[in-house]
Amino acid sequence: MAQGDPALAIRYFGSKEGLFAAAAEFHVALPDLPSVPPDALATLLLPRFFAVWEQDRTFLALLRAAATNPTAAEKMREVFVTQVAPALSPATRDQATERAALWWAFVIGLATSRYLLATPGIAGMSHEDPARWSAPVIRQILAGPPD
């Protein structure tokens, strides 16, 4: 167990929540999407998220904490607003915020089912399978009706 002076955390970060927020920094490296055909979105985007979820456990810790910790929930919203929504906007034809939010909900559900709950049937899938199975859903969310 790590030992440290709690007063230092308060001094440098203002609070335990400030320390948590600083420790929970991560970047989702989403590609430039304007020229990506709608049918290719799932196979392009989901591997990026698998990389984040599997190589940097910060996201999963943040996701786990967001259900009960307002600071973690705010950090998740910040990632959506500053990284995910702006990156997805060029891939949508209308209602970019709503489409990005629905896509984010889908991806958060996938991460929760696969990594936190280890739901049988999805936890053991290869990286290619969720992208292949969910491609029509992702295409519909980002590029299908409504108008």
N, C-alpha and C positions, 0 to 999 in steps of 0.2 A: 504494500500500500504506500502510495506517495505521501510524503510528509511535506508540509508547507505552512506558512503563516497566513491564516485567512485574512489578516489585516492587509497583506500585500495585494490580494485579489481586489479588495475594496479600494485600495489606494490607486491601483493602476487601471481598474476596469469599472469602478463605481459601485458595483454590486455583483452578486453571484450571477445574475442574469446577464450583466455586461460581459463577464468572463465567458459565459456560455455562448453568447452571440459572437464574441471574437473567435472562439474555438470552432464555431460552426460555419466558418467561411468556406465556401466552395464555389467552383465555377462549372457550369454545364456548357461545354464547348459545342454549341449547336452550329451546324453548317449554314451557309448562305442558301436560302430556299427559293428565291424567285424563279429560277430556271428549272426547278425539280418538278417533273410531272406528278400529278396527284397519286398515281398508282405506285410511285416509288417512295412516297413519304415514309411509310412504315418501315421499310427495309433500310432507309437512311437514318431515321430518327431513333428507333428503338435500340440499335446497337450502341449509340452514344449514351443512352440512359443505362444500359447494362454496364457499360464501362464505369460510369459514375457510381452506380450502386455497388459494383463488385470491387473496384479498385480504391475507392475512397469511402470508407465506412461512415464518414461524416453525415452524408445524406440519410442513411438508414437510421443513425442515432437521432438525427433531427426529426425524421418522420415519426419515429417511435415516441419521441418527447412531445411532438406537436399536439398529440391528442389530449395532453393534460397540462402542458406548460404554455402560457400565453406568449412568452418570449420566443419559444421554438415555433409556435404557430405563426407569429409575425415574421420570423425569418423565412419560413416556407412561402408565405405570401410575397415577401420581398424578392425571393428567387423567381417566383412566377412573374411579378410585375416588371422586374429589371432585366431578366434574362430570357425567360421562356416566351412570354407574350410578344415582346418585340421581335424575337427570332421567327416565331410562327406567323406573324402578321402577313408577310409577303406571300405565304403559301395559301392564304384564304382569299376568297373573292368578295366576301362581304362579312359584316358583323365579326370582325377580327377578334375583339375582346371575348365575346361569347364563345366563339369557336376555340380559341386558345384555352379558355377556362374549362370547356368540356374535354378537350384533349388532355389537359393537366389532370383533371379528375380521373380520366381513364388510366393515365400513366401512374398516378398515385395508387389507384386500386390495383394495378398490375404489380407494382413494387410491394405493396402491403401483402397481397396474396402470395407472391413468389418468395419474398425474403423474410417478412416478419411472421406470417402465419404458416409458411411452408405448406400451402394448400396442395394436396395430392393432385396430380394431373398437370399442374403448372410449375410447381417447384422443380421438378426434374426435367422440364423441357430444355432442349437446346436453345441457344440464342436465336436461331433461325425460325424455330417453330412459332413463338409468340408473334414475331413480325409477320410471318406468312399467314397465320390464322387471323390476326387482327388488322391486316392491311385494308380489307373492305370497310371496317369500322372507322379506322383512322382517316381513310379517304373521305368517307361520308361526313365525319366530324369537320374536317378542315376544308373540304372542297365541294361537298354535295349540297342539296337543298338545305335550308330555305333561302329564299331571295327576298 
